[in-house]
Amino acid sequence: AAEGRSHIVFFQDTNVLAFKAIPAALGVSERLGLAMNSLAVPRAAGEAAGAICRLQPPAGDGLVMNVEYNQLDALLRSTGGAGDEADGSGYSPYPGNVNTLVVALGPYADALAASGGAMPEFVNPKYADASRSGFKKPTRLECMMQDYPKSLPPSARVGFSVISNTTAFSPVKTNLADARAKSAKGEPTYSAASGEADVYASACEVLAASGVRLPPPVHAIRDGVGVVDTPRVVIDPSFGPTLAAVRDKLPTPHAVSLAQGSTLVLEGDLTRVRLEALSLDGALVVRVVPGADVTIRNLRVSNKGWEFGELTGGEPEELAIRGYKLRKLQTRELIFDQPGVYVVDDGPLGLPALVNSFSLLGVAVALAAALAGMVLLRRSP
């Protein structure tokens, strides 16, 4: 607090998408004055994820907190309910905790001082099958950060923020063999394959919400693991940490379209990048250094792009755990490695823009550049 910090965020290190939702969760915490705010997503009934519930004793104050999935069904039945079942939405009425916790520092410091950092302990068995007669692996005594509300006074405000799975939750924690088994049963796999595909889908979700034209997601199988297949989009966070910031970079989003199977990589310092018109059917990589002001005014890309292929054996471990590899067939690259102002414009016929020239020599240069797959840029220092 002496440094001017108001909150601390705990996140699950296997879930890279958590960072996309943290700014919004911080805003909710600040606006509602929450001592603790748990990020949550819609949860399927019976899903192996902790659930956010309000525990209300017969007398006294209730408590909003996480209940582990292997305890939830029994808890609900003990109160006379039907157990962990879906409601009319098709999901459990209890959202899934994704282990991203936004904690106000003032109450947190007070709780640490009072408890010495000790948390309630419990045993969390992981059973081998539905018979619950054997353990999948040795069980252990645990204490969880999610139980922090138990250390807060009754006056503390505790809440949760629900956001879509695509935006905020796709952990990578399942080995390939178990992921195949989960996929065969129609369960979320939380694998390397699904984690990678969901990063692309999350970026597409933001583009679609901004008005960019995208194909509908399709189901694909990668080495026995089902994934949601979208255009492969990777965009540096500097393009915009919020949806409003992204929309500012896309003044005419209806003029931006990506075909199924396309790859778009925008990396580097994108704070001064604007994307006005793009038709992409293939692979495009744009790299921008700090100080480069780039406007993609009109760009059309059509090439063989990138594809995922099967492993042939002997691949390094980082590929073996995924079960497939990436093959880069053709790529169009725009590299802005010097500060300056750049405009990318392929022109009405798909030809690279000329540099303030309409001479026959300029036309010849443009045609040669088009044949070579190059782009000419208007630049001013």
GUZAVO-574265 format. One line per 3 residues: their letters; for each residue x, y, z of C-alpha. Coordinates in nm, 2 decimals. Last residue first. Layout:
a> X Y Z  ... .
This chain:
psr> 1.06 0.97 -4.13  0.80 0.93 -4.41  0.72 0.60 -4.56 .
rll> 0.50 0.49 -4.84  0.55 0.12 -4.86  0.63 -0.12 -5.14 .
vmg> 0.52 -0.48 -5.10  0.69 -0.79 -5.22  0.55 -1.11 -5.37 .
ala> 0.81 -1.11 -5.65  0.54 -1.08 -5.91  0.39 -0.79 -5.72 .
aal> 0.73 -0.62 -5.69  0.79 -0.65 -6.07  0.44 -0.51 -6.14 .
ava> 0.51 -0.22 -5.90  0.85 -0.15 -6.05  0.70 -0.15 -6.40 .
vgl> 0.42 0.09 -6.29  0.68 0.32 -6.13  0.89 0.32 -6.45 .
lsf> 0.57 0.40 -6.65  0.54 0.70 -6.43  0.26 0.74 -6.16 .
snv> 0.49 0.80 -5.87  0.43 0.91 -5.51  0.60 0.59 -5.39 .
lap> 0.38 0.33 -5.56  0.15 0.10 -5.37  0.19 -0.28 -5.42 .
lgl> -0.06 -0.42 -5.68  -0.38 -0.58 -5.56  -0.58 -0.42 -5.84 .
pgd> -0.73 -0.14 -5.64  -0.40 -0.06 -5.46  -0.19 -0.29 -5.24 .
dvv> -0.17 -0.02 -4.98  0.06 -0.04 -4.67  0.12 0.30 -4.52 .
yvg> 0.44 0.36 -4.30  0.55 0.63 -4.07  0.89 0.60 -3.91 .
pqd> 1.10 0.40 -3.67  1.30 0.12 -3.84  1.24 -0.26 -3.84 .
fil> 0.90 -0.27 -4.00  0.88 -0.62 -4.14  0.58 -0.72 -4.35 .
ert> 0.59 -1.10 -4.42  0.38 -1.30 -4.66  0.41 -1.67 -4.58 .
qlk> 0.41 -1.99 -4.77  0.43 -2.36 -4.66  0.50 -2.32 -4.29 .
rlk> 0.45 -2.67 -4.14  0.35 -2.69 -3.77  0.38 -3.00 -3.57 .
ygr> 0.15 -3.26 -3.41  0.11 -3.46 -3.10  0.13 -3.17 -2.86 .
ial> 0.34 -3.35 -2.60  0.57 -3.48 -2.88  0.63 -3.13 -3.02 .
eep> 0.78 -2.98 -2.70  0.95 -3.32 -2.64  1.16 -3.29 -2.96 .
egg> 1.06 -3.50 -3.27  1.20 -3.85 -3.32  0.90 -3.98 -3.49 .
tle> 0.70 -3.87 -3.80  0.46 -3.63 -3.63  0.14 -3.55 -3.81 .
gfe> 0.08 -3.21 -3.97  -0.06 -2.87 -3.89  -0.08 -2.62 -4.17 .
wgk> 0.06 -2.28 -4.27  -0.02 -2.05 -4.57  -0.06 -2.17 -4.93 .
nsv> -0.09 -1.81 -5.04  -0.35 -1.53 -5.08  -0.29 -1.19 -4.91 .
rln> -0.48 -0.87 -5.00  -0.38 -0.55 -4.82  -0.55 -0.21 -4.82 .
rit> -0.48 0.06 -4.57  -0.25 -0.12 -4.33  -0.14 0.18 -4.13 .
vda> 0.19 0.15 -3.95  0.36 0.40 -3.71  0.70 0.26 -3.62 .
gpv> 0.85 0.40 -3.30  0.89 0.07 -3.13  0.95 -0.21 -3.38 .
vrv> 0.68 -0.38 -3.58  0.65 -0.73 -3.72  0.36 -0.84 -3.94 .
vla> 0.32 -1.20 -4.04  0.06 -1.31 -4.29  -0.04 -1.67 -4.38 .
gdl> -0.31 -1.79 -4.62  -0.64 -1.64 -4.72  -0.64 -1.29 -4.58 .
sla> -0.83 -0.99 -4.71  -0.73 -0.68 -4.51  -0.86 -0.33 -4.49 .
elr> -0.82 -0.06 -4.21  -0.57 -0.22 -3.96  -0.41 0.05 -3.76 .
vrt> -0.07 0.01 -3.58  0.07 0.27 -3.34  0.06 0.07 -3.02 .
ldg> 0.16 -0.25 -3.20  0.51 -0.28 -3.06  0.62 -0.63 -3.17 .
elv> 0.39 -0.89 -3.32  0.09 -0.93 -3.54  0.06 -1.29 -3.66 .
lts> -0.24 -1.39 -3.88  -0.28 -1.75 -4.00  -0.55 -1.86 -4.24 .
gqa> -0.72 -2.21 -4.22  -1.07 -2.06 -4.27  -1.05 -1.72 -4.44 .
lsv> -0.99 -1.40 -4.26  -1.17 -1.07 -4.33  -1.11 -0.70 -4.26 .
ahp> -1.33 -0.45 -4.45  -1.62 -0.49 -4.21  -1.37 -0.38 -3.94 .
tpl> -1.35 -0.02 -4.07  -1.18 0.18 -3.79  -1.00 -0.13 -3.66 .
kdr> -0.73 0.00 -3.42  -0.99 0.19 -3.21  -1.19 -0.14 -3.19 .
vaa> -0.89 -0.30 -3.02  -0.88 -0.03 -2.75  -1.25 -0.07 -2.68 .
ltp> -1.21 -0.45 -2.65  -0.94 -0.40 -2.39  -0.56 -0.46 -2.37 .
gfs> -0.51 -0.33 -2.73  -0.25 -0.39 -3.00  0.01 -0.39 -2.72 .
pdi> -0.12 -0.74 -2.63  0.06 -0.89 -2.92  -0.17 -1.06 -3.16 .
vvr> -0.17 -1.43 -3.26  -0.45 -1.55 -3.48  -0.48 -1.90 -3.62 .
ptd> -0.81 -1.90 -3.81  -1.05 -2.11 -3.61  -1.04 -2.48 -3.52 .
vvg> -1.21 -2.59 -3.19  -1.02 -2.90 -3.07  -1.07 -3.27 -3.04 .
vgd> -0.77 -3.48 -2.94  -0.68 -3.80 -3.13  -0.37 -3.67 -3.30 .
ria> -0.53 -3.34 -3.38  -0.90 -3.37 -3.45  -1.10 -3.07 -3.58 .
hvp> -1.44 -2.91 -3.49  -1.52 -2.60 -3.69  -1.54 -2.23 -3.58 .
ppl> -1.75 -2.00 -3.80  -1.56 -1.80 -4.06  -1.45 -1.45 -3.97 .
rvg> -1.55 -1.10 -4.07  -1.41 -0.84 -3.83  -1.68 -0.65 -3.64 .
saa> -1.49 -0.58 -3.31  -1.66 -0.87 -3.13  -1.53 -1.09 -3.42 .
lve> -1.18 -0.96 -3.36  -1.21 -1.03 -2.98  -1.35 -1.38 -3.04 .
cas> -1.08 -1.45 -3.30  -0.81 -1.38 -3.04  -0.98 -1.62 -2.80 .
ayv> -1.01 -1.89 -3.08  -0.63 -1.87 -3.15  -0.55 -1.91 -2.78 .
dae> -0.81 -2.19 -2.77  -0.63 -2.39 -3.04  -0.31 -2.38 -2.84 .
gsa> -0.47 -2.49 -2.51  -0.67 -2.75 -2.69  -0.36 -2.92 -2.84 .
asy> -0.15 -2.88 -2.52  -0.43 -3.03 -2.32  -0.72 -2.92 -2.11 .
tpe> -0.92 -3.21 -2.25  -1.28 -3.08 -2.20  -1.50 -3.40 -2.20 .
gka> -1.66 -3.56 -2.50  -1.58 -3.91 -2.39  -1.34 -3.96 -2.67 .
ska> -1.18 -3.63 -2.59  -1.12 -3.73 -2.23  -0.94 -4.05 -2.35 .
rad> -0.73 -3.86 -2.60  -0.64 -3.60 -2.34  -0.53 -3.88 -2.10 .
aln> -0.29 -4.01 -2.35  -0.16 -3.66 -2.45  -0.09 -3.55 -2.09 .
tkv> -0.33 -3.31 -1.93  -0.23 -2.97 -1.77  -0.28 -2.69 -2.03 .
psf> -0.54 -2.46 -1.89  -0.80 -2.30 -2.12  -0.99 -2.03 -1.94 .
att> -1.03 -1.65 -2.00  -1.18 -1.54 -2.33  -1.30 -1.87 -2.48 .
nsi> -1.43 -1.98 -2.14  -1.66 -1.68 -2.13  -1.66 -1.45 -1.83 .
vsf> -1.81 -1.47 -1.48  -1.69 -1.23 -1.21  -1.70 -1.34 -0.85 .
gvr> -1.77 -1.18 -0.51  -1.65 -1.13 -0.15  -1.73 -0.82 0.05 .
asp> -1.57 -0.81 0.39  -1.81 -0.74 0.69  -1.81 -1.10 0.80 .
pls> -1.43 -1.08 0.87  -1.20 -1.26 0.62  -1.00 -1.58 0.69 .
kpy> -1.27 -1.81 0.56  -1.27 -1.59 0.24  -0.91 -1.73 0.18 .
dqm> -1.03 -2.08 0.10  -0.95 -2.03 -0.27  -0.58 -2.00 -0.17 .
mce> -0.60 -2.37 -0.09  -0.46 -2.60 0.18  -0.37 -2.96 0.10 .
lrt> -0.31 -3.29 0.26  -0.23 -3.55 0.00  -0.37 -3.83 -0.21 .
pkk> -0.15 -4.08 -0.38  -0.24 -4.12 -0.75  -0.55 -4.24 -0.94 .
fgs> -0.68 -4.36 -0.60  -0.91 -4.66 -0.56  -1.26 -4.74 -0.46 .
rsa> -1.43 -4.43 -0.60  -1.64 -4.65 -0.82  -1.64 -4.37 -1.08 .
day> -1.27 -4.42 -1.17  -0.91 -4.37 -1.04  -1.01 -4.14 -0.76 .
kpn> -0.82 -3.81 -0.69  -0.85 -3.75 -0.32  -0.85 -3.39 -0.18 .
vfe> -0.77 -3.40 0.19  -0.82 -3.08 0.38  -0.63 -2.80 0.55 .
pma> -0.75 -2.45 0.67  -0.50 -2.17 0.59  -0.20 -2.04 0.79 .
ggs> -0.05 -1.71 0.67  0.02 -1.59 1.02  -0.36 -1.58 1.08 .
aal> -0.41 -1.23 1.21  -0.13 -1.05 1.03  -0.21 -1.23 0.71 .
ada> -0.57 -1.14 0.74  -0.49 -0.77 0.80  -0.25 -0.77 0.50 .
ypg> -0.52 -0.92 0.28  -0.78 -0.67 0.40  -0.56 -0.39 0.28 .
lav> -0.43 -0.56 -0.03  -0.75 -0.62 -0.22  -0.74 -0.96 -0.38 .
vlt> -0.81 -1.06 -0.74  -0.81 -1.44 -0.77  -0.76 -1.63 -1.09 .
nvn> -0.81 -2.00 -1.00  -1.05 -2.08 -1.27  -1.36 -2.13 -1.05 .
gpy> -1.65 -2.28 -1.24  -1.99 -2.12 -1.21  -2.26 -2.28 -0.99 .
psy> -2.60 -2.29 -1.17  -2.45 -2.58 -1.37  -2.48 -2.53 -1.74 .
gsg> -2.75 -2.62 -1.99  -2.91 -2.28 -1.94  -3.22 -2.44 -1.79 .
dae> -3.03 -2.58 -1.50  -2.75 -2.84 -1.51  -2.71 -3.09 -1.22 .
dga> -2.47 -3.12 -0.93  -2.69 -3.28 -0.68  -3.07 -3.31 -0.67 .
ggt> -3.11 -3.10 -0.36  -3.20 -3.21 0.00  -2.92 -3.02 0.17 .
srl> -2.70 -3.33 0.18  -2.75 -3.37 -0.19  -2.59 -3.03 -0.26 .
lad> -2.29 -3.12 -0.04  -2.25 -3.46 -0.20  -2.24 -3.31 -0.55 .
lqn> -2.00 -3.03 -0.45  -1.73 -3.24 -0.27  -1.54 -3.38 -0.57 .
yev> -1.58 -3.05 -0.76  -1.41 -2.84 -0.48  -1.63 -2.57 -0.33 .
nmv> -1.51 -2.21 -0.39  -1.63 -1.92 -0.18  -1.92 -1.69 -0.10 .
lgd> -1.99 -1.71 0.27  -2.32 -1.67 0.45  -2.37 -1.49 0.78 .
gap> -2.54 -1.63 1.08  -2.81 -1.90 1.13  -2.91 -2.20 0.93 .
pql> -2.57 -2.18 0.75  -2.55 -2.02 0.40  -2.27 -2.13 0.17 .
rci> -2.28 -1.91 -0.14  -2.12 -2.11 -0.42  -1.84 -2.08 -0.68 .
aga> -1.76 -2.42 -0.82  -1.43 -2.61 -0.84  -1.36 -2.78 -1.17 .
aeg> -1.39 -3.14 -1.27  -1.71 -3.09 -1.46  -2.01 -3.27 -1.31 .
aar> -2.26 -3.01 -1.44  -2.09 -2.80 -1.71  -1.93 -2.48 -1.58 .
pva> -1.98 -2.12 -1.71  -1.66 -1.93 -1.63  -1.52 -1.78 -1.31 .
lsn> -1.27 -1.51 -1.19  -1.28 -1.49 -0.81  -1.30 -1.14 -0.66 .
mal> -1.17 -1.09 -0.30  -1.20 -0.78 -0.07  -1.45 -0.65 -0.32 .
glr> -1.52 -0.27 -0.33  -1.78 -0.30 -0.60  -1.61 -0.06 -0.85 .
esv> -1.26 -0.16 -0.76  -1.32 -0.54 -0.78  -1.51 -0.50 -1.11 .
gla> -1.23 -0.30 -1.26  -0.97 -0.55 -1.14  -1.18 -0.83 -1.30 .
api> -1.18 -0.63 -1.63  -0.80 -0.59 -1.63  -0.76 -0.96 -1.53 .
akf> -0.96 -1.11 -1.82  -0.70 -1.13 -2.09  -0.43 -1.24 -1.84 .
alv> -0.62 -1.55 -1.76  -0.57 -1.68 -2.11  -0.23 -1.83 -2.02 .
ntd> -0.39 -2.09 -1.79  -0.11 -2.33 -1.67  0.03 -2.08 -1.43 .
qff> -0.30 -2.05 -1.24  -0.33 -1.68 -1.13  -0.31 -1.48 -0.81 .
vih> -0.36 -1.10 -0.84  -0.27 -0.84 -0.58  -0.46 -0.52 -0.53 .
srg> -0.42 -0.16 -0.42  -0.06 -0.06 -0.50  0.05 0.29 -0.41 .
eaa> 0.39 0.19 -0.29  0.29 0.24 0.07  0.00 0.00 0.00 .
